[in-house]
Amino acid sequence: GEGRLTEVVDAMLVEVLVVVAVTVVAVSVAAMSLAAAIGVVVVVAGAVITP
């Protein structure tokens, strides 16, 4: 009985950790691309505004 329960809990923990890791990676990638996009917009806007 108890052995099975620990296995199930371990599997759930691993799943949660994987989901958290994937989420963190996705968020950081999105943040980086967002920062890059903002940088490009700022540079282009600066080039357009500056005579």
C-alpha positions in Angstrom: 0.0 0.0 0.0 2.3 2.7 1.2 5.0 2.0 -1.5 2.5 2.6 -4.2 1.4 5.9 -2.7 5.0 7.2 -2.5 5.5 6.3 -6.2 2.3 8.2 -7.1 3.4 11.2 -5.1 6.9 11.1 -6.6 5.4 11.0 -10.1 3.1 13.9 -9.3 6.1 15.9 -7.9 8.1 15.2 -11.1 5.2 16.3 -13.2 4.8 19.5 -11.3 8.5 20.2 -11.5 8.5 19.6 -15.2 5.5 21.9 -15.7 7.2 24.6 -13.5 10.5 24.3 -15.5 8.7 24.5 -18.8 6.7 27.6 -17.6 9.8 29.4 -16.4 11.6 28.7 -19.7 8.7 29.8 -21.7 8.3 33.0 -19.7 12.0 33.9 -19.9 12.0 33.3 -23.7 8.9 35.4 -24.1 10.4 38.2 -21.9 13.6 38.1 -24.0 11.8 38.3 -27.3 9.6 41.0 -25.9 12.6 43.0 -24.7 14.2 42.5 -28.2 11.1 43.7 -29.9 10.9 46.8 -27.6 14.6 47.5 -28.3 14.0 47.3 -32.1 10.9 49.6 -31.8 12.9 52.1 -29.7 15.8 52.1 -32.2 13.5 52.5 -35.2 11.5 55.2 -33.4 14.7 57.0 -32.5 16.0 56.8 -36.1 12.6 58.1 -37.4 12.2 60.9 -34.8 15.8 62.1 -35.0 16.3 64.2 -38.1 
